[in-house]
């Protein structure tokens, strides 16, 4: 046992040392695959979002492994409010910086065929251009007399040509050409209901009662442009991007380990499943099952370096605590015990202002800390505490865990136990 522990400690020290070396030599947006290192597991990044803040504007680019691009710009902390149209020539340096960082993280030298999502309501001038074309079109005048399939096809073609013309200059400057446009959920909106009507549409003499066909979802098909003269101007940058989120998977046979990060909630998450012969999936325990501790440590290590995690700050790992029945039951029993003088001091977590969290330390009887010790050693980490929020709005019988976990604790169907809701395992550098 001592020999095994010594070997683990040595291996853990080597991995920590290599981690710190990697932090000093790796580029801020280095390939996730490179940071994971050599492994028998097949590792893929399925989704990544890079961020860049400048002049009180937050720029973001979300990229998928199937070459889906989505640029976003907004003011403030809410990406769904105060949205701006990022695809403008004045923003080219920021767009290139994000594109370069995302490609680097995905390990891509170039982007081939891809699609670009457009939040059209962020581009009032483009909608004005389309509204004027629609206002004068013969299709609008003869809409009721035209076959529904014919008019739909004509509308889509007319709108596609307009959007392609509006966005081709900026897309070409980014190194792409537009091959077409696709749209979903087409609807007719009254011009006067659009928030930019008074400032943009009314001066263009577009009546408030006129109905403009606008798709809710719009994307452009892209291919690399042969002319990249403008793009070369912006190939050098300051590496000022931050990794806002990512989702990766590692597969070996029928086993899959998932690793993700969300800066909004300051959380990392590692989970897994095994595909059974009948097609169903069985949850895995990446931190406590020996076969998955090595790859889990590699994935987490790559995530910490990619997100430039300061070694002095604790790391929050989101957990599905129901996969650890003994800890789950101990949490429920502890926080539901009415004989206690009260709960511990409440704390707040990023991104969850409406939830109160409490500290919890599992006892040795659960065996939890002993089971995850090899993973922690490999990762160069140590356990600090759990931070959990509670749900007591449902009766015991309404929980899926009632028969197997709550009933053995003595809870009756109508009782309202304090059950773990959001659970974070807090770890820190050892």
C-alpha atoms as one frame of an Amber mdcrd trajectory, in Angstrom:
protein
   0.000   0.000   0.000   2.835   2.386   0.892   4.637   1.501  -2.363   1.482
   2.147  -4.386   0.909   5.467  -2.630   4.538   6.477  -3.256   4.266   5.675
  -6.949   1.062   7.706  -7.184   2.653  10.621  -5.391   5.663  10.567  -7.713
   3.429  10.359 -10.798   1.253  13.105  -9.434   4.246  15.345  -8.786   5.512
  14.725 -12.322   2.131  15.629 -13.806   1.899  18.799 -11.696   5.417  19.765
 -12.770   4.615  19.115 -16.408   1.421  21.118 -15.985   3.320  24.157 -14.741
   5.858  23.751 -17.563   3.035  23.549 -20.076   1.554  26.733 -18.671   4.782
  28.584 -19.285   5.423  27.381 -22.844   1.889  26.809 -24.175   0.186  29.581
 -26.100  -2.889  31.026 -24.383  -5.119  29.434 -27.015  -3.137  26.225 -27.536
  -4.822  23.175 -29.017  -6.845  21.246 -26.455  -5.614  17.985 -28.016  -2.005
  19.067 -27.496  -2.653  19.911 -23.851  -4.361  16.571 -23.196  -1.276  14.773
 -24.495  -0.789  11.195 -25.644  -3.641   8.852 -24.801  -5.454   5.812 -26.172
  -8.700   7.740 -25.934 -10.053   9.586 -28.979 -10.461  13.213 -27.901 -12.644
  15.731 -29.752 -13.757  19.264 -28.930 -17.399  19.542 -29.941 -18.009  23.176
 -29.053 -15.954  26.200 -27.953 -16.691  29.868 -27.271 -13.919  32.477 -27.266
 -14.397  35.955 -25.791 -12.771  39.354 -26.172 -13.669  42.620 -24.418 -12.772
  46.008 -25.874 -14.172  49.524 -25.482 -16.986  48.313 -23.198 -18.136  45.813
 -25.833 -17.960  42.041 -25.359 -17.207  40.065 -28.506 -17.719  36.307 -28.681
 -17.286  33.576 -31.253 -18.846  30.161 -30.831 -17.417  27.396 -33.014 -18.528
  23.798 -33.453 -16.485  20.858 -34.632 -18.703  20.717 -37.726 -17.573  24.241
 -38.651 -20.505  26.256 -37.352 -19.554  29.885 -36.628 -21.555  32.347 -34.543
 -20.188  35.814 -33.776 -21.845  37.862 -31.046 -21.356  41.345 -29.603 -23.115
  42.951 -26.648 -22.742  45.560 -23.942 -23.001  44.703 -20.254 -23.002  41.236
 -18.694 -26.032  39.706 -20.414 -25.223  38.317 -23.886 -28.927  38.296 -24.780
 -29.522  41.984 -24.093 -28.053  45.087 -25.684 -26.921  43.000 -28.632 -24.867
  44.609 -31.375 -24.027  43.504 -34.898 -20.394  42.308 -34.770 -20.007  41.728
 -38.527 -18.786  45.218 -39.383 -15.533  46.372 -40.926 -14.579  48.386 -37.844
 -14.624  45.137 -35.828 -12.355  43.160 -38.156  -9.388  43.064 -35.719 -11.589
  41.594 -32.986 -13.259  39.130 -35.360  -9.913  37.867 -36.607  -8.557  37.557
 -33.085 -11.527  35.406 -32.071 -11.360  33.318 -35.235  -7.651  32.707 -34.798
  -8.055  31.754 -31.134 -10.938  29.378 -31.824  -9.108  27.634 -34.652  -6.033
  27.270 -32.467  -8.007  25.709 -29.607  -9.671  23.279 -32.031  -6.302  22.483
 -33.592  -7.378  23.652 -37.061  -5.033  25.250 -39.574  -7.900  26.387 -41.768
 -11.675  26.290 -42.000 -13.134  24.657 -45.091 -16.875  24.500 -45.753 -18.773
  26.084 -42.890 -21.885  28.032 -41.913 -22.217  31.424 -40.239 -25.192  32.153
 -37.986 -26.686  35.654 -38.337 -28.736  37.343 -35.626 -30.442  39.548 -38.181
 -32.166  41.840 -35.684 -28.679  43.079 -34.736 -28.313  44.546 -38.253 -31.127
  47.133 -38.676 -29.582  48.594 -41.850 -29.711  45.205 -43.552 -33.365  44.761
 -42.560 -34.075  48.276 -43.885 -32.445  47.315 -47.179 -34.624  44.226 -47.376
 -37.786  46.108 -46.343 -37.312  48.590 -49.196 -36.793  45.773 -51.704 -39.862
  43.952 -50.395 -41.943  47.130 -50.467 -41.295  47.636 -54.203 -41.388  43.967
 -55.232 -43.951  42.480 -57.587 -44.038  39.413 -55.333 -45.515  41.451 -52.483
 -48.081  43.049 -54.765 -49.199  39.690 -56.194 -48.745  37.645 -53.014 -52.349
  36.508 -52.616 -52.663  35.519 -56.301 -49.413  33.493 -56.373 -49.192  29.742
 -55.696 -48.049  29.201 -52.080 -45.091  27.006 -53.031 -43.998  29.279 -55.848
 -44.205  32.406 -53.710 -42.306  30.749 -50.883 -39.449  29.769 -53.182 -39.391
  33.234 -54.725 -39.386  34.882 -51.300 -36.503  32.741 -50.046 -34.446  33.446
 -53.192 -35.107  37.181 -53.035 -34.228  37.376 -49.361 -31.125  35.191 -49.830
 -29.831  37.434 -52.609 -30.345  40.499 -50.408 -28.580  39.047 -47.394 -25.689
  37.735 -49.503 -25.180  41.186 -51.005 -25.225  42.863 -47.566 -22.794  40.498
 -45.843 -20.461  39.479 -48.661 -17.990  42.401 -48.135 -17.348  41.653 -44.444
 -17.379  37.891 -44.982 -14.920  38.258 -47.874 -12.662  40.363 -45.672 -12.647
  37.469 -43.185 -11.407  35.154 -45.935 -14.660  33.522 -47.056 -17.216  33.684
 -49.825 -20.952  33.173 -49.342 -22.427  30.197 -51.183 -26.022  30.684 -50.064
 -28.371  31.363 -47.193 -30.683  29.126 -45.206 -33.547  30.273 -43.034 -36.177
  28.848 -40.726 -39.414  29.993 -39.088 -40.304  32.721 -41.581 -42.825  35.201
 -40.217 -44.346  38.523 -41.191 -43.667  41.269 -38.668 -45.189  44.721 -38.554
 -42.452  47.252 -39.130 -43.723  49.435 -36.281 -43.182  46.659 -33.722 -39.425
  46.493 -34.380 -37.427  48.356 -31.749 -35.408  50.227 -34.365 -38.426  51.373
 -36.379 -38.299  55.064 -35.346 -34.532  55.374 -35.810 -34.022  53.310 -38.973
 -37.179  52.251 -40.796 -39.397  55.315 -40.359 -36.852  57.733 -41.920 -36.752
  55.344 -44.925 -40.519  55.896 -45.337 -41.470  52.327 -44.451 -45.042  52.392
 -43.065 -45.452  51.171 -39.487 -48.320  48.871 -40.547 -46.384  47.206 -43.375
 -45.589  43.551 -42.799 -42.003  42.482 -43.478 -41.084  38.789 -43.951 -38.257
  38.064 -41.495 -36.833  34.618 -40.649 -36.264  33.891 -36.982 -33.183  31.809
 -37.821 -30.744  32.776 -40.568 -27.351  31.388 -41.557 -24.926  31.782 -44.449
 -23.028  29.004 -46.198 -19.295  29.753 -46.457 -16.298  28.506 -48.409 -12.697
  29.777 -48.169 -12.000  32.676 -50.501  -9.095  32.531 -52.938  -8.379  36.192
 -52.221  -6.998  36.522 -48.699  -5.117  39.781 -49.157  -7.238  41.625 -46.590
  -7.099  38.757 -44.131  -3.305  38.798 -43.903  -3.430  42.278 -42.359  -5.015
  40.865 -39.223  -3.184  37.590 -38.790  -1.076  38.978 -35.937  -2.824  39.704
 -32.654  -2.280  40.228 -28.945  -3.598  36.834 -27.784  -6.085  38.693 -25.618
  -8.933  36.203 -26.020 -10.430  34.304 -23.109 -11.949  30.838 -23.255 -15.575
  31.324 -22.215 -16.787  27.742 -22.584 -16.004  24.427 -24.208 -17.388  20.914
 -24.439 -15.172  17.953 -25.261 -15.545  14.193 -25.356 -13.077  11.330 -25.037
 -14.070   7.882 -26.350 -12.557   4.465 -25.898 -14.683   1.563 -27.066 -18.157
   2.037 -25.624 -16.954   4.335 -22.844 -17.262   8.115 -23.144 -15.923  10.803
 -20.809 -17.285  14.345 -21.130 -15.381  17.454 -20.051 -16.793  20.976 -20.140
 -16.263  24.476 -18.780 -18.585  27.484 -18.386 -17.023  30.732 -17.248 -20.453
  32.234 -16.527 -20.904  29.743 -13.670 -17.180  29.371 -12.919 -17.570  25.625
 -13.274 -15.823  22.635 -14.771 -17.638  19.350 -15.206 -16.475  15.826 -15.949
 -18.958  12.990 -16.385 -19.193   9.796 -18.400 -21.273   6.881 -19.578 -20.955
   3.349 -20.905 -23.125   2.098 -23.754 -24.750  -1.203 -22.892 -25.484  -3.972
 -25.395 -29.175  -3.026 -25.492 -28.359   0.578 -26.459 -28.970   2.083 -23.031
 -26.309   4.102 -21.220 -24.929   3.501 -17.747 -23.410   6.478 -15.872 -19.706
   6.240 -15.056 -17.820   7.695 -12.101 -14.742   9.287 -13.713 -13.230  10.449
 -10.417 -13.564   7.238  -8.431 -13.391   4.411 -11.012  -9.780   3.519 -11.708
 -10.202   2.935 -15.466 -11.265   6.555 -16.031  -9.183   8.488 -13.507  -6.202
   8.915 -15.837  -8.090  10.363 -18.813 -10.227  12.488 -16.481  -7.096  14.014
 -14.952  -5.720  14.722 -18.442  -8.935  16.388 -19.583  -9.236  18.514 -16.453
  -5.566  19.504 -16.643  -5.988  20.622 -20.254  -9.103  22.559 -19.276  -7.370
  24.356 -16.404  -4.465  25.429 -18.608  -6.752  26.475 -21.473  -8.833  28.663
 -19.180  -5.682  30.171 -17.605  -6.803  29.076 -14.168  -4.752  30.733 -11.449
  -3.232  27.994  -9.282  -4.094  30.071  -6.192  -7.836  29.969  -6.870 -10.002
  26.942  -6.008 -11.620  24.974  -8.826 -15.349  24.169  -8.881 -16.302  20.774
 -10.288 -20.012  20.304 -10.835 -21.144  16.888  -9.647 -24.171  14.664 -10.105
 -24.119  13.565  -6.500 -26.842  10.952  -7.036 -24.119   8.781  -8.584 -22.567
   8.642  -5.101 -25.480   7.306  -2.975 -23.685   7.336   0.375 -22.697  11.004
   0.031 -26.157  11.927  -1.253 -27.824  10.268   1.726 -25.429  11.892   4.161
 -26.164  15.319   2.681 -29.930  14.782   2.904 -29.727  13.505   6.485 -27.468
  16.379   7.571 -29.494  19.227   6.087 -32.884  17.701   6.964 -32.036  17.189
  10.635 -34.338  19.632  12.453 -32.484  19.132  15.726 -29.507  21.079  14.394
 -29.351  24.765  15.439 -29.441  25.877  11.806 -27.675  25.666   8.487 -24.170
  26.898   7.963 -23.406  30.366   6.623 -24.978  30.990   3.244 -22.691  31.696
   0.285 -23.319  32.875  -3.270 -21.975  31.454  -6.517 -21.343  33.134  -9.864
 -24.206  32.931 -12.330 -26.711  31.607  -9.775 -27.876  34.663  -7.806 -31.208
  33.103  -6.849 -29.663  30.054  -5.173 -28.210  29.865  -1.680 -25.283  27.506
  -1.196 -23.987  25.792   1.926 -20.717  24.095   2.787 -20.537  20.369   3.429
 -17.714  17.933   4.262 -18.415  14.201   3.801 -17.476  11.814   6.580 -14.920
   9.054   6.159 -17.741   6.504   6.466 -18.954   7.353   2.953 -15.612   6.278
   1.452 -15.912   9.126  -1.046 -12.657  10.953  -0.339 -10.687   7.710  -0.367
 -12.205   6.706  -3.718 -11.260   9.972  -5.475  -7.779  10.277  -3.902  -5.936
   8.699  -6.898  -7.642  11.142  -9.272  -6.741  14.094  -7.058  -3.108  12.962
  -6.851  -2.886  12.571 -10.631  -4.360  16.056 -11.019  -2.146  17.663  -8.380
  -5.241  18.689  -6.415  -6.734  18.234  -2.970 -10.323  18.221  -1.761 -11.523
  21.339   0.054 -15.313  21.160   0.445 -18.697  20.731  -1.200 -20.883  23.720
  -2.009 -24.512  22.693  -2.400 -27.895  24.318  -2.887 -31.012  22.648  -1.516
 -34.484  21.813  -2.781 -37.238  21.320  -0.212 -40.270  22.272  -2.311 -41.279
  18.711  -3.193 -42.421  15.813  -1.082 -40.130  12.823  -0.692 -42.186  10.579
  -2.969 -41.847  13.064  -5.836 -38.099  12.428  -6.108 -36.761   9.664  -8.345
 -34.448   8.744  -5.499 -37.218   8.077  -2.998 -37.369   4.265  -3.020 -33.626
   3.604  -3.113 -32.157   6.530  -1.195 -34.716   8.577   0.724 -37.041   5.883
   2.051 -34.156   3.967   3.722 -33.406   7.177   5.651 -36.876   7.017   7.223
 -38.594   9.680   5.133 -42.304   9.182   4.599 -43.941   9.939   1.211 -45.340
  13.290   2.381 -42.173  14.546   4.088 -40.229  17.451   2.596 -36.526  16.671
   2.996 -33.727  19.067   2.092 -32.366  17.413  -1.057 -29.166  18.482  -2.876
 -29.884  20.506  -6.006 -26.739  22.092  -7.478 -23.625  20.395  -6.106 -20.052
  21.595  -6.607 -16.938  19.844  -5.403 -14.315  22.462  -4.575 -10.691  21.429
  -5.058  -7.434  23.365  -4.950  -3.807  22.938  -5.864  -2.005  20.518  -3.578
